Amino acid sequence: MGNPVLVDADTVRGTAAEAWIWGLPLLENYRTLYAQAVDDADPRYTGGFGVFRHYPHPAAQDDTDAAAPDHDTPYSWAWLDLRAEPWILEVPATDRYHVLPVHDLDTCYVGFVGSRTTGGRAGRHLIAGPGRHGTSAEGFDSVLRADTELVGIVGRTHLAGPEDVDALEQVQAGYRLRPLSADRGTAPPPPAPDPVWPVWREEVLDSLEFFSFLDFLLGFFPVLPADADLRRRLAELGVGTGDFEQAALPLEIRDAMVHGIADAHAQLAAEAADSRDSTGLFGTRAQLGTDHLGRAIGVSTGLYGLPAEEAWYTAWVSTGESGPDEGTGEPLDGSAHAYVLRFPPGGRPPARYFWSVAVYGLPERLPVDNPIDRYAVGDRTPGLVEDEDGALTLHLRRDRPEEPQEQANWLPVPPGPFTVLLRVYGPEPTVLDGRWQRPPLTVRP
């Protein structure tokens, strides 16, 4: 690495904190990319770049590709390297709810193919990298223009239940990827150089190695105008030059960067604790703007979450009333209490497509094995029983209830800390503007 520009330690500490918040989505995304597209010894490996790996079953305890995995819409994972040429995404005609969102390396969405945006018709969609923004749209239903050379797809397709798996697989089989040259029948361009992929380790996020990984990933991320000042300050430290060496920095500067990481951790933890729904946390670059902290909260609480107009999320982490004072109650713990979530008459989540309530163990935010293999309930769950007044009461508890009606509406929870997540796919305006309010989660009397 070249000699870094010497900057005072306080300035470096502030830059490191800002860069950690800004860069966290890139590293969290790389964690998944490495397992799925690079490390062929990992059980999550999808087959490399340019191929789909479909999951035709609801998420369960051993599905660890993403935190808080969705039980209603099994995933179709894919990664694309756009350095050599654009790629084409083909989708079949279907009335089934689906969305195939394409995201940049920093998890900002490039665009969406699916029920809400492109409808249920068959289509061909071109995905082009940052050096090819002049690529013609002729012959394609849309063009998704990425800002990074590597992009991911976390497709979701609705599954009605175990009996629906075969039909789901037919739809997933219609999701196809091919390079532009193969579609045109021309010779493929020379392949891009194969990088030396850094081996992912969890401890990277808490050490100066964070900036080594960030340096590597910025090689696939041309500087955007909104990021130019931060990228310049990072380059003064050698980050983004392609040969960052922490050992080349003075000890005082390294210490300042370590303190900056700690500052960023504290800031993220404090802000995330006050986050109650997904509004503003996920979206396109235009939607998110320069709210880097909001994006970091999104990836730390629900990596690959969808923008609110596609799917709205809200989480309970403690008991308490709805509204600004929620979260002051007791943290949820299945070994301590049984809980009740009651949607009053006429008060179920207003959804264009569907809604569901899911439980995840903490701190991993993953499904926890239970005796009835039920990880979520919602408006498409068969056998739910209404109260006499038309309300719907869900019973969240560790042990099987004795009453038949409570058994029908039982959502098992783990014997320890957990969180509850409500997803509303295709939320109606009353959800987005706050007129519909989620009910409180309370301890069962």
BATI-146553 format. One line per 10 residues: number of its first residue (from 1); for each residue x, z, y of C-alpha. Coordinates in steps of 0.25 Angstrom, whole numbers, plus 5000, padded with zeros to 4 digits. Layout:
<pts>
NUM) X Z Y | ...
</pts>
This chain:
<pts>
1) 5000 5000 5000 | 5005 4997 5014 | 5008 5009 5023 | 4994 5015 5027 | 4992 5017 5042 | 4994 5032 5045 | 4981 5039 5050 | 4979 5053 5053 | 4974 5062 5042 | 4960 5065 5049
11) 4957 5051 5051 | 4961 5048 5036 | 4952 5059 5031 | 4940 5053 5039 | 4943 5039 5034 | 4945 5044 5019 | 4931 5051 5020 | 4924 5039 5026 | 4931 5030 5016 | 4927 5039 5004
21) 4912 5038 5008 | 4913 5023 5011 | 4921 5020 4998 | 4914 5029 4988 | 4903 5019 4984 | 4915 5009 4981 | 4921 5019 4971 | 4908 5024 4965 | 4905 5009 4963 | 4918 5006 4957
31) 4916 5018 4947 | 4905 5010 4941 | 4912 4996 4943 | 4924 5001 4936 | 4916 5006 4924 | 4907 4994 4923 | 4916 4982 4926 | 4930 4986 4924 | 4932 4997 4913 | 4928 4990 4900
41) 4930 5003 4893 | 4919 5010 4901 | 4905 5010 4894 | 4899 5006 4907 | 4907 4993 4907 | 4898 4981 4910 | 4907 4970 4906 | 4915 4968 4919 | 4911 4960 4931 | 4900 4950 4931
51) 4891 4955 4920 | 4879 4964 4919 | 4878 4976 4910 | 4863 4980 4908 | 4857 4993 4905 | 4843 4991 4898 | 4840 5006 4897 | 4838 5017 4907 | 4850 5025 4912 | 4853 5037 4903
61) 4864 5048 4902 | 4875 5039 4898 | 4873 5029 4909 | 4883 5033 4919 | 4886 5020 4927 | 4879 5025 4939 | 4874 5039 4944 | 4859 5041 4943 | 4856 5029 4935 | 4842 5023 4936
71) 4833 5025 4923 | 4823 5014 4927 | 4831 5002 4930 | 4843 5000 4920 | 4855 4995 4926 | 4862 4981 4926 | 4876 4983 4930 | 4886 4972 4935 | 4898 4970 4943 | 4903 4957 4950
81) 4917 4953 4955 | 4914 4943 4967 | 4928 4940 4970 | 4929 4927 4963 | 4915 4922 4965 | 4900 4926 4967 | 4891 4930 4956 | 4877 4927 4952 | 4866 4937 4948 | 4854 4931 4941
91) 4842 4939 4938 | 4829 4935 4930 | 4815 4935 4934 | 4808 4948 4932 | 4797 4957 4936 | 4805 4969 4932 | 4811 4978 4944 | 4826 4975 4945 | 4837 4975 4955 | 4851 4970 4954
101) 4858 4975 4967 | 4873 4970 4970 | 4882 4981 4976 | 4895 4980 4983 | 4907 4988 4979 | 4903 4999 4989 | 4889 4999 4983 | 4882 4992 4995 | 4872 4982 4989 | 4874 4968 4991
111) 4860 4964 4987 | 4849 4965 4977 | 4843 4956 4967 | 4830 4962 4961 | 4815 4965 4962 | 4815 4970 4976 | 4824 4959 4982 | 4823 4946 4974 | 4811 4949 4966 | 4808 4946 4951
121) 4812 4931 4951 | 4825 4926 4944 | 4837 4924 4953 | 4851 4921 4956 | 4859 4929 4966 | 4873 4926 4971 | 4883 4938 4973 | 4894 4935 4982 | 4907 4943 4986 | 4912 4945 5000
131) 4920 4933 5001 | 4909 4923 4998 | 4898 4926 5008 | 4896 4911 5010 | 4892 4908 4996 | 4880 4900 4995 | 4867 4906 4991 | 4861 4892 4986 | 4855 4894 4972 | 4854 4909 4973
141) 4843 4918 4976 | 4852 4927 4984 | 4866 4930 4988 | 4872 4944 4987 | 4884 4945 4996 | 4893 4956 4992 | 4904 4963 5001 | 4913 4967 4990 | 4919 4959 4979 | 4914 4968 4968
151) 4899 4971 4967 | 4890 4978 4957 | 4876 4976 4952 | 4868 4988 4947 | 4855 4981 4942 | 4842 4988 4939 | 4830 4983 4931 | 4818 4992 4928 | 4816 4997 4914 | 4802 5002 4911
161) 4806 5009 4898 | 4812 5008 4885 | 4802 4998 4880 | 4807 4989 4892 | 4821 4988 4889 | 4820 4974 4882 | 4813 4968 4894 | 4823 4975 4904 | 4835 4969 4896 | 4829 4955 4897
171) 4829 4956 4913 | 4843 4962 4913 | 4848 4950 4904 | 4843 4941 4916 | 4853 4947 4926 | 4865 4938 4925 | 4878 4937 4933 | 4887 4925 4934 | 4898 4920 4943 | 4895 4909 4953
181) 4904 4899 4947 | 4897 4901 4933 | 4884 4898 4940 | 4889 4885 4946 | 4897 4881 4934 | 4910 4880 4942 | 4924 4886 4938 | 4925 4900 4941 | 4935 4904 4952 | 4948 4912 4949
191) 4944 4926 4945 | 4948 4937 4955 | 4960 4946 4952 | 4957 4957 4942 | 4959 4970 4950 | 4966 4983 4945 | 4953 4991 4944 | 4956 5006 4947 | 4951 5015 4935 | 4940 5023 4940
201) 4941 5038 4939 | 4931 5048 4945 | 4941 5056 4952 | 4944 5044 4961 | 4933 5048 4971 | 4939 5061 4975 | 4953 5057 4977 | 4962 5048 4985 | 4960 5038 4973 | 4947 5035 4980
211) 4954 5027 4990 | 4963 5019 4979 | 4950 5015 4973 | 4944 5011 4986 | 4956 5003 4990 | 4954 4995 4977 | 4939 4993 4979 | 4941 4989 4994 | 4948 4977 4988 | 4935 4971 4984
221) 4928 4975 4997 | 4931 4967 5010 | 4930 4974 5023 | 4917 4974 5029 | 4915 4976 5044 | 4908 4989 5043 | 4919 4995 5035 | 4931 4989 5042 | 4935 5002 5050 | 4935 5010 5037
231) 4942 5000 5029 | 4953 4999 5040 | 4955 5014 5040 | 4956 5014 5025 | 4966 5002 5025 | 4974 5011 5034 | 4975 5020 5022 | 4978 5009 5012 | 4964 5009 5007 | 4958 4995 5005
241) 4972 4988 5005 | 4972 4987 4990 | 4984 4996 4988 | 4980 5010 4993 | 4990 5020 4989 | 4987 5035 4992 | 5001 5039 4989 | 5006 5031 5001 | 4997 5039 5010 | 5003 5051 5017
251) 4999 5064 5011 | 4991 5068 5023 | 4983 5055 5023 | 4980 5057 5008 | 4975 5071 5010 | 4966 5067 5022 | 4960 5056 5013 | 4958 5067 5002 | 4951 5075 5012 | 4943 5063 5017
261) 4938 5062 5003 | 4933 5076 5002 | 4926 5075 5016 | 4919 5062 5010 | 4915 5070 4998 | 4909 5081 5006 | 4902 5072 5015 | 4896 5064 5004 | 4891 5076 4997 | 4884 5082 5009
271) 4877 5069 5013 | 4873 5066 4998 | 4867 5080 4997 | 4857 5076 5008 | 4853 5063 5002 | 4839 5063 4996 | 4836 5048 4994 | 4843 5034 4993 | 4839 5029 5007 | 4851 5022 5013
281) 4860 5025 5002 | 4860 5012 4995 | 4859 4998 5000 | 4866 4985 5005 | 4877 4986 5015 | 4868 4983 5026 | 4859 4994 5022 | 4869 5004 5021 | 4878 5000 5033 | 4889 5010 5036
291) 4882 5022 5029 | 4894 5025 5020 | 4890 5039 5017 | 4876 5035 5013 | 4882 5025 5003 | 4891 5035 4997 | 4879 5045 4995 | 4872 5033 4988 | 4883 5031 4978 | 4886 5045 4976
301) 4871 5048 4973 | 4867 5035 4966 | 4877 5024 4965 | 4870 5010 4965 | 4857 5016 4971 | 4848 5005 4977 | 4844 5004 4991 | 4831 5012 4995 | 4822 4999 4996 | 4826 4996 4981
311) 4826 5010 4975 | 4824 5023 4983 | 4831 5036 4977 | 4829 5050 4980 | 4835 5062 4972 | 4832 5077 4970 | 4844 5086 4968 | 4837 5099 4971 | 4823 5105 4972 | 4816 5105 4985
321) 4805 5099 4994 | 4806 5084 4998 | 4810 5082 5012 | 4822 5086 5021 | 4824 5099 5014 | 4825 5094 5000 | 4838 5097 4993 | 4838 5112 4997 | 4832 5116 4984 | 4839 5120 4970
331) 4847 5109 4964 | 4840 5103 4952 | 4845 5109 4938 | 4838 5106 4925 | 4843 5119 4919 | 4837 5127 4930 | 4823 5121 4933 | 4812 5111 4929 | 4808 5102 4941 | 4795 5095 4945
341) 4794 5082 4953 | 4780 5079 4958 | 4776 5066 4964 | 4762 5070 4971 | 4750 5061 4970 | 4753 5048 4976 | 4767 5052 4979 | 4775 5045 4968 | 4787 5036 4973 | 4781 5023 4980
351) 4789 5012 4972 | 4788 4997 4972 | 4794 4997 4958 | 4796 5011 4952 | 4801 5025 4953 | 4808 5035 4944 | 4813 5049 4944 | 4826 5052 4937 | 4835 5064 4934 | 4850 5064 4934
361) 4860 5075 4930 | 4870 5080 4940 | 4881 5078 4945 | 4882 5065 4937 | 4868 5060 4941 | 4866 5054 4927 | 4855 5055 4917 | 4855 5067 4908 | 4850 5066 4894 | 4837 5072 4891
371) 4828 5073 4878 | 4818 5062 4882 | 4827 5052 4888 | 4820 5052 4901 | 4828 5051 4914 | 4818 5046 4924 | 4803 5045 4926 | 4795 5037 4936 | 4783 5028 4938 | 4785 5020 4926
381) 4788 5032 4916 | 4777 5031 4906 | 4769 5044 4903 | 4770 5052 4916 | 4758 5061 4919 | 4752 5063 4932 | 4748 5076 4938 | 4733 5078 4939 | 4734 5075 4954 | 4741 5062 4952
391) 4755 5068 4955 | 4767 5065 4946 | 4775 5077 4942 | 4789 5075 4935 | 4795 5087 4927 | 4810 5087 4928 | 4815 5098 4918 | 4825 5100 4907 | 4816 5104 4896 | 4804 5096 4891
401) 4791 5101 4898 | 4780 5107 4889 | 4768 5101 4896 | 4765 5086 4892 | 4763 5082 4906 | 4776 5087 4910 | 4783 5081 4898 | 4777 5067 4902 | 4784 5069 4916 | 4796 5076 4912
411) 4810 5071 4917 | 4821 5079 4910 | 4832 5085 4919 | 4846 5089 4914 | 4850 5104 4912 | 4858 5105 4925 | 4859 5098 4938 | 4851 5085 4941 | 4845 5076 4951 | 4832 5068 4952
421) 4832 5054 4957 | 4819 5046 4961 | 4820 5031 4962 | 4810 5023 4968 | 4812 5008 4965 | 4806 4999 4976 | 4802 5011 4985 | 4790 5009 4994 | 4792 5011 5009 | 4786 5025 5009
431) 4798 5029 5001 | 4808 5022 5010 | 4803 5027 5023 | 4801 5042 5018 | 4785 5042 5017 | 4786 5045 5002 | 4793 5058 5000 | 4799 5062 4986 | 4793 5075 4980 | 4801 5088 4979
441) 4807 5091 4965 | 4804 5105 4962 | 4806 5116 4952 | 4795 5117 4942 | 4787 5129 4944
</pts>
